[in-house]
Amino acid sequence: MKQFDNKIDMAKHKVVYVIDDDEIFHFIVKKMFGLQGWDVRVNSFLSAEDAIEDLNDFAARRLPCLIILDMNMQRMNGWDFIEAFRELKTRLTTDVPIIMCSSSMNIQDMEKVKRTPELMAYITKPLDKHKMKVIEEYL
């Protein structure tokens, strides 16, 4: 389910998609962005399917400047999202960097991230100031 924060003029703000099935994580991301003082609008998606649907309908709105993607979600996980994203990215007007954010410390997951060209970085939960600097590099 997609939800939007505040009725902000999207033309004046960067848009970041957060795709995670944990509502608390969305709250934390928004709070952390606010603490950083970033002029960014966060669009929250509780499922990867909703985010893919929104990206397929991108002509009606601006593309995000960044996607923060959870690895482990119900139905469509982060890796499934990447596969679906590959199919639609040829129609996008600009590259959209993706940062995978997960609680997993699994070495195989981290290695797979390195081999996935769509993924710019891998950060672990919970977010902190250091991890926010990684996110800021791609805004």
ABEGO torsion letter per residue (X at the ends): XBBBBEBBBAAABBBBBBBBABAAAAAAAAAAAAAAGBBBBBBBBABAAAAAAAAAAAAABBBBABBBBBABBBGBBAAAAAAAAAAAAAABABBBBBBBBBABABAAAAAAAAABAABABBBBOBBBAAAAAAAAAAX
